[in-house]
Amino acid sequence: MKILVSDDVSMKGVELLKDNGYEVDVKTNLDEQGLIDCIGEYDGLITRSMTHVTEKVIDAAKNLKVVGRAGVGVDSIDLKTATQRGIIVVNAPTSNTIAATEHTCAMIMAITRHVPQAYNSLMAGEWDREKFTGIQLKGKTMGIIGVGRIGSRIAKRMQAMEMRTIGYDPYISEERAKQLGVELVDLDTLLATSDYITMHTPLTKETKGMIGTDEIAKMKDGVRVINVSRGAVLDIYALADALKSGHVAGAAIDVFPQEPLTPDINPFIGMDNVVITPHLGASTVEAQIGVSVDVAEGVMAALKGEPVPTAVNMAPIPKNIYNVIHPYFDLMERMGILGVYLTEGPMKEISVEYTGDLAKTETGILTTAVLKGALNPILQESVNFVNAAQVAKSRHIAVKEIKSADSSNFLDAVTVRITTSKEVHFLVGMLFNKTEPKIVQIDEYRVDFTPEGYLLLAPHVDQPNMIGQISTILGQAHINIRGMQVGRMTRQGHNIMAIAVENDIPNDIMLKLRSIDGILDMKLIHCDLHAGL
């Protein structure tokens, strides 16, 4: 089989492919037309970020069976079209974990002992030991925001430095935290008690800007802040102000909201209590070799027809089963997304009950779609059809699948029930006319809406002018309502509104909506599927 490598990758991966009998051509700097002209003869394609695998490229790729991305992000690959064509897409999601972990540790040490500043002073001909007196890590408290793949490794290394490790992660169980030696606390407690705060979260709607002016003000005086995760998680301008005032003693930042960080947008210029690096978290020789070798192994497994742990799109399914279940994939994933937004606290169990014809067929991949929808919004690592079950297991989330002959109120319906440490929520979904996904029940509320785009869910007291007040606030904020449906509770007294809106809703508008007399709760849910997962 022939494989095309269209971007610069470590030759270790190329050599591995050749050693296993594959014919490999390296052709870099191809534009779309250049790729279209040559892709037809290849069974596999390995890329990085420079190559864009568009629908036109995939249409021309008559023999293509697998696309491998030597890295994590797959935004440059048309995953929908690839999946429709039966092309497996694989990436290398974990190869940079150690690199990012170790860079974080280096940044921590640099701001603790003023290493870059002392170096610059000495190179300038100075000898000022007193000026660069540092502190010890032993006995200090390290606050870790996001105790996932990288955050858990930071905890282990800081414990070796005899630090106390505390963590904020709404989606990790107490059992898992104890295994890691991390004391789980709420965010305010972490901010107020940590001597060091390091961030290791994915960039989501919830985490964007999560550490800003208000959060920095809650930090203890003399805190040191580190960010080697996502630039937009931290307000660097608020941090710069706190560094200038002395409230924050030091900072180490590797990622920025806008990259590259040019002088006109760099708030840290001239400051001697901050260390900044140009997004070097994954920049190690080993990490670059790792992504090359990992993607090569994934491509080879796919070409051999073996399971691919790093696949980011759906694995092949027998045609007879696929014909029955394929209309339900979007519904199932969206139900997972809705379910995780409805709940609070770490998930303990996800159960999926099938009725009607669905109860008579193989539904494991549909249950996986629910897991994928529920886990992707809350985790840093990518969750796909291959690894969703294992990710749930590693998070100590029990997964149950129930087949029921009793269709009760709905034929061919699916009930997803999510149990957390605090509560239980369930929702019922089905397909209208065998094609259109619908949610027909949420807990005790009977509803009928399509789970897509931005959706406001508002349980409320059954009283006049509830719709009017919400509509007025949204209208004054120039937020267009695409649709609205009111569902009645199975018992009298309470209703629920499901309101589809065109755009995201700012926090100040959400506060106004929640302050309406009679509103019991107000959640904004982004129901769209996670592109590229």
C-alpha positions in Angstrom: 0.0 0.0 0.0 1.1 3.6 -0.7 1.1 6.4 1.9 1.6 10.1 1.2 3.3 12.3 3.8 2.3 15.9 2.9 3.8 17.9 5.8 7.1 17.9 7.7 7.0 15.1 10.3 9.8 13.3 12.1 11.4 10.7 9.9 11.0 8.1 12.7 7.4 7.6 11.7 8.3 7.5 8.0 11.0 4.9 8.7 8.5 2.8 10.7 6.1 2.7 7.8 8.8 1.7 5.4 10.2 -1.0 7.7 6.7 -2.5 7.7 6.6 -2.7 4.0 4.7 0.4 3.0 5.7 2.6 0.1 6.0 6.1 1.4 6.3 9.4 -0.6 7.1 12.7 1.1 5.6 15.6 -0.9 5.3 18.8 1.2 4.0 22.3 0.4 1.1 21.0 -1.7 -1.8 23.3 -2.3 -5.3 21.9 -2.7 -5.0 21.3 -6.4 -1.6 19.7 -6.0 -3.0 17.3 -3.5 -6.0 16.6 -5.7 -3.7 15.8 -8.6 -1.7 13.2 -6.7 -3.9 11.8 -4.0 -5.8 9.2 -6.1 -3.0 6.6 -6.0 -2.6 6.6 -2.2 -4.2 4.4 0.5 -3.1 6.6 3.4 -2.3 10.2 4.0 -0.3 11.7 6.9 -0.5 15.5 7.5 0.1 18.2 10.0 -1.6 21.6 10.2 -0.4 22.9 6.8 -2.3 20.4 4.7 -6.1 20.9 4.3 -8.0 17.7 3.5 -11.1 19.2 2.0 -14.2 17.6 0.4 -12.6 18.1 -3.0 -9.5 16.3 -1.9 -11.5 13.5 -0.5 -13.6 13.2 -3.7 -10.4 12.8 -5.6 -9.0 10.2 -3.2 -10.4 7.1 -4.7 -8.2 4.6 -2.8 -7.8 6.6 0.4 -8.6 4.5 3.5 -7.1 6.5 6.4 -5.9 10.1 7.1 -3.4 10.5 10.0 -2.9 13.8 11.7 0.6 14.0 13.3 -0.8 16.0 16.3 -4.0 16.6 18.2 -6.2 19.0 16.2 -8.0 17.8 13.1 -9.7 21.1 12.1 -7.9 20.9 8.8 -9.6 17.7 7.8 -13.2 17.5 6.6 -14.3 14.8 9.0 -17.9 14.6 8.0 -17.0 13.9 4.4 -14.2 11.5 5.4 -16.6 9.5 7.6 -19.3 9.4 4.9 -16.7 8.0 2.5 -15.6 5.4 5.1 -12.2 7.0 5.6 -10.8 6.5 9.1 -9.2 9.6 10.6 -6.6 9.1 13.3 -4.5 11.5 15.4 -1.9 11.5 18.1 -3.6 12.9 21.2 -1.3 11.9 24.0 2.2 12.2 22.6 2.7 15.7 23.9 1.4 15.0 27.4 4.8 14.6 29.0 6.2 17.5 27.1 3.5 19.8 28.4 3.8 18.4 31.9 7.6 19.0 32.0 7.3 22.5 30.5 4.9 23.4 33.2 7.3 22.1 35.9 10.1 24.1 34.2 8.0 27.2 34.3 7.1 26.6 38.0 10.8 26.4 38.9 11.7 29.4 36.8 9.4 31.7 38.6 10.2 30.2 42.0 14.0 30.8 41.7 14.0 33.7 39.2 16.1 31.7 36.8 15.7 33.8 33.6 16.0 37.1 35.4 19.2 36.0 37.2 20.6 34.8 33.9 19.9 38.1 32.2 21.5 40.0 35.1 24.6 37.9 35.1 25.0 38.3 31.3 24.7 42.0 31.7 27.8 42.0 33.9 26.0 42.2 37.3 26.4 40.0 40.4 23.3 40.5 42.6 22.5 37.4 44.6 20.2 39.1 47.1 17.9 40.5 44.4 17.1 37.0 43.1 16.4 35.2 46.4 13.7 32.7 45.8 11.4 30.5 47.9 11.0 26.8 48.4 8.3 24.6 47.0 8.3 22.3 50.0 5.3 22.9 52.2 3.5 25.2 49.7 0.1 24.5 48.2 -0.2 23.8 44.5 -3.7 24.5 43.1 -4.5 22.6 39.9 -7.4 23.7 37.8 -8.3 20.7 35.7 -7.0 17.4 37.1 -6.9 15.5 33.8 -4.3 14.0 31.6 -1.7 16.7 32.3 -3.0 18.1 35.6 -2.8 14.7 37.2 0.9 14.4 36.2 1.6 17.8 37.5 0.2 16.7 40.9 2.5 13.7 41.0 5.6 15.7 40.3 4.7 18.5 42.7 4.0 15.9 45.4 7.6 14.7 44.9 8.6 18.3 45.7 6.7 17.8 49.0 3.9 20.2 48.1 0.3 19.9 49.1 -1.8 19.4 46.0 -5.4 20.5 45.8 -7.6 20.5 42.6 -10.7 22.0 41.1 -12.4 19.7 38.5 -16.2 19.4 38.6 -16.0 16.2 36.5 -13.5 14.1 38.5 -14.8 11.8 41.2 -13.6 11.9 44.8 -12.3 8.3 44.3 -10.1 9.3 41.4 -8.8 12.4 43.2 -7.8 10.2 46.2 -5.9 7.9 43.9 -4.0 10.9 42.6 -3.4 12.3 46.0 -5.3 15.5 45.2 -7.8 17.1 47.6 -10.8 18.3 45.6 -12.1 21.8 46.5 -14.3 24.3 44.9 -12.8 27.1 42.8 -13.1 29.8 45.4 -11.3 27.7 48.0 -8.5 26.9 45.5 -8.0 30.5 44.6 -7.9 31.6 48.2 -5.6 29.0 49.6 -3.1 28.1 46.8 0.5 29.4 46.8 0.7 28.4 43.2 -2.1 28.0 40.6 -1.7 26.1 37.4 -4.3 25.6 34.7 -4.8 22.5 32.6 -8.3 22.8 31.1 -9.7 22.5 27.6 -11.0 25.7 26.1 -14.8 25.5 26.3 -17.6 28.0 26.7 -17.4 27.4 30.5 -13.6 27.8 30.8 -13.1 30.7 28.4 -12.1 33.6 30.6 -12.6 31.6 33.8 -9.7 33.3 35.5 -10.2 37.1 35.2 -10.2 40.2 37.4 -12.7 38.8 40.0 -11.0 35.5 40.3 -7.5 37.0 40.6 -8.8 39.3 43.3 -9.8 36.2 45.3 -6.3 34.8 45.2 -4.1 35.1 48.2 -1.4 37.7 48.2 1.9 36.5 46.8 0.4 33.8 44.7 2.2 32.5 41.6 0.2 31.8 38.4 1.1 29.3 35.6 -0.8 28.7 32.3 0.5 26.1 29.9 -3.0 25.0 28.7 -5.2 27.3 26.6 -4.5 31.0 26.2 -8.1 32.2 26.5 -8.7 30.5 29.8 -6.8 33.4 31.5 -7.2 37.2 31.2 -3.5 38.1 30.8 -4.3 41.8 31.1 -5.9 41.4 34.5 -2.9 39.2 35.4 -0.5 41.9 34.3 -2.3 44.5 36.5 -2.1 42.1 39.5 1.6 41.5 38.9 2.3 45.3 38.8 0.4 45.8 42.1 2.3 43.0 43.8 -0.9 41.0 44.6 0.5 38.3 42.3 4.1 37.6 43.0 5.0 35.9 39.8 3.6 34.3 36.7 4.7 31.9 34.0 2.7 31.9 30.8 3.2 29.8 27.7 -0.1 30.3 25.8 -2.0 33.5 24.9 -5.4 34.5 23.7 -3.9 35.7 20.5 -0.8 34.2 19.0 1.8 35.1 18.1 2.1 37.5 21.0 3.4 40.6 19.3 4.8 43.7 21.2 1.6 45.7 20.7 -0.5 43.2 22.5 2.0 42.0 25.1 1.1 43.4 28.6 4.2 41.9 30.2 6.9 43.9 28.4 9.4 45.4 30.9 8.1 43.3 33.9 10.7 41.3 35.8 8.3 39.0 37.8 6.9 37.1 34.8 8.3 34.4 32.6 6.8 34.0 29.1 7.5 31.4 26.4 6.1 31.2 22.8 3.8 28.2 23.1 6.5 25.6 23.8 4.5 23.1 25.7 4.7 20.4 23.1 8.0 21.5 21.6 10.3 18.7 22.5 12.2 16.3 20.2 10.5 13.4 21.9 7.0 14.8 21.4 7.6 15.5 17.7 9.0 12.0 17.3 6.1 10.6 19.4 3.3 12.2 17.3 5.0 10.9 14.1 5.4 7.4 15.4 2.0 7.3 17.0 0.2 8.4 13.8 2.2 5.9 11.8 1.1 3.1 14.0 -2.5 4.3 13.8 -2.4 4.5 10.0 -0.9 1.0 9.8 -3.6 -0.4 12.2 -6.3 1.2 10.1 -4.8 -0.2 6.8 -4.7 -3.7 8.4 -8.4 -3.4 9.4 -7.5 -3.5 13.1 -9.1 -1.5 15.9 -7.5 2.0 16.1 -7.5 3.5 19.6 -6.7 6.9 18.2 -9.4 7.0 15.6 -11.4 10.3 15.8 -14.3 9.2 13.7 -16.7 6.3 13.7 -15.4 2.7 13.3 -17.0 0.5 10.6 -20.3 -1.1 11.4 -22.0 -4.1 9.7 -24.3 -2.8 7.0 -27.4 -4.5 8.3 -27.0 -2.9 11.7 -25.9 0.4 10.3 -29.1 0.7 8.2 -31.2 0.5 11.4 -29.2 2.7 13.8 -27.5 5.3 11.6 -30.4 7.8 11.8 -30.0 7.9 15.6 -26.4 8.9 15.9 -26.9 12.7 16.1 -29.8 12.3 18.5 -27.8 10.1 20.8 -24.8 12.4 21.0 -27.0 15.5 21.5 -28.8 13.7 24.3 -25.5 13.1 25.9 -24.7 16.8 25.6 -28.0 17.9 27.0 -27.7 15.4 29.9 -24.4 16.6 31.1 -25.5 20.2 31.0 -28.6 19.3 33.1 -26.6 17.7 35.8 -24.3 19.1 38.5 -21.4 17.2 40.1 -19.2 14.3 38.9 -21.1 11.7 36.9 -21.5 8.4 38.6 -23.7 6.5 36.1 -25.0 6.8 32.6 -27.8 4.4 31.6 -29.4 4.2 28.2 -32.7 2.4 27.7 -33.9 1.4 24.2 -37.5 0.4 23.3 -39.3 -0.8 20.2 -37.2 -1.9 17.2 -34.0 -0.4 18.7 -34.3 -2.9 21.5 -34.0 -5.7 19.0 -30.7 -4.6 17.4 -27.1 -4.0 18.4 -27.0 -0.6 20.0 -23.5 -0.5 21.6 -22.3 2.2 19.2 -25.3 4.3 20.0 -24.6 4.1 23.7 -21.0 5.1 22.8 -22.4 8.2 21.0 -24.2 9.2 24.3 -20.9 8.9 26.2 -19.1 10.9 23.5 -21.7 13.7 23.8 -21.6 13.7 27.6 -17.8 13.5 28.0 -16.5 15.9 25.3 -17.8 19.1 26.8 -16.1 18.4 30.1 -12.8 16.8 29.3 -9.5 18.1 27.9 -8.8 15.0 25.9 -10.7 14.2 22.7 -13.4 11.6 23.2 -14.4 9.5 20.2 -16.3 6.3 19.3 -13.2 4.2 20.0 -12.2 5.6 23.4 -15.4 6.8 25.0 -16.1 3.6 27.0 -12.5 3.5 28.3 -12.6 7.2 29.2 -15.8 6.7 31.1 -14.3 3.7 32.9 -11.2 5.7 33.8 -13.5 8.3 35.3 -15.3 5.6 37.3 -18.6 6.3 35.4 -20.8 3.2 35.3 -22.4 2.6 31.9 -25.6 0.6 31.6 -27.5 -0.4 28.5 -31.2 -1.5 29.0 -33.4 -3.2 26.3 -37.1 -2.9 27.1 -40.1 -4.5 25.3 -42.4 -2.0 26.9 -42.5 1.1 24.7 -44.7 2.9 27.3 -45.6 6.3 25.9 -43.2 6.4 22.9 -42.4 3.9 20.2 -38.7 3.4 19.3 -37.7 5.8 22.0 -34.4 6.2 23.9 -34.1 7.2 27.6 -30.8 8.6 28.8 -30.5 8.8 32.6 -27.5 10.5 34.2 -26.7 10.0 37.9 -24.3 12.3 39.7 -23.2 12.6 43.2 -25.9 15.2 43.7 -28.9 14.3 41.6 -30.5 12.2 38.8 -31.8 13.6 35.5 -33.3 11.8 32.5 -34.5 12.7 29.0 -36.3 10.8 26.3 -35.6 11.2 22.7 -36.9 9.8 19.4 -36.9 10.4 15.7 -39.8 12.3 14.0 -40.5 10.7 10.6 -37.4 8.5 11.1 -35.1 11.4 10.4 -35.6 14.4 12.7 -34.2 14.1 16.2 -36.6 15.3 19.0 -36.5 15.5 22.7 -39.9 14.6 24.0 -39.4 14.5 27.8 -37.0 16.0 30.3 -37.5 14.7 33.8 -41.2 15.3 34.6 -41.7 17.8 31.8 -43.3 16.7 28.5 -41.6 18.7 25.7 -41.1 18.6 21.9 -38.1 20.3 20.5 -35.1 19.7 18.2 -31.8 19.7 20.1 -29.6 21.9 18.0 -27.7 25.2 18.2 -28.1 27.3 21.3 -31.0 26.3 23.5 -32.4 27.9 26.7 -34.1 25.6 29.1 -36.1 27.4 31.7 -38.3 25.5 34.3 -40.7 28.1 35.7 -43.8 28.6 37.7 -47.0 28.3 35.6 -48.1 31.9 35.7 -48.9 34.7 33.2 -46.3 36.8 31.3 -43.4 34.3 31.7 -42.9 34.1 27.9 -43.3 37.8 27.5 -40.7 38.7 30.1 -38.1 36.4 28.6 -38.9 37.5 25.0 -38.5 41.2 26.0 -35.1 40.7 27.6 -33.8 38.7 24.7 -35.3 41.2 22.2 -33.7 44.2 24.0 -30.3 42.4 23.8 -30.9 41.8 20.0 -30.9 38.0 20.5 -33.1 36.4 17.9 -35.5 33.6 19.0 -35.6 30.9 16.4 -38.3 28.9 18.2 -40.0 28.4 21.5 -41.9 25.5 23.0 -43.6 25.2 26.5 -43.8 21.8 28.1 -46.1 21.1 31.0 -45.0 19.1 34.0 -46.8 15.8 34.6 -48.2 17.4 37.7 -49.7 20.9 37.8 -47.9 24.0 38.8 -44.7 24.1 36.8 -43.8 24.3 33.1 -40.6 24.4 31.2 -39.7 26.6 28.2 -37.3 25.4 25.5 -36.1 28.4 23.6 -33.9 28.1 20.5 -31.8 31.2 20.0 -29.5 32.2 17.2 -26.4 33.2 19.2 -24.6 32.8 22.4 -26.1 34.8 25.3 -23.8 37.0 27.4 -23.6 36.4 31.2 -25.2 39.7 32.0 -28.3 38.8 30.0 -28.4 35.4 31.6 -28.4 37.0 35.0 -31.4 39.2 34.0 -33.2 36.1 32.7 -32.5 34.2 35.9 -33.8 37.1 38.0 -37.3 36.9 36.6 -39.8 36.1 39.3 -41.0 32.6 38.8 -38.0 31.3 37.0 -36.8 28.1 38.8 -33.7 27.6 36.7 -32.1 28.8 33.5 -29.5 26.9 31.5 -28.0 27.8 28.1 -26.9 24.7 26.3 -24.9 24.5 23.1 -26.3 21.4 21.5 -24.1 21.3 18.4 -21.9 18.3 18.0 -18.1 18.7 18.7 -16.5 19.1 15.3 -13.7 16.7 14.7 -14.4 14.2 17.5 
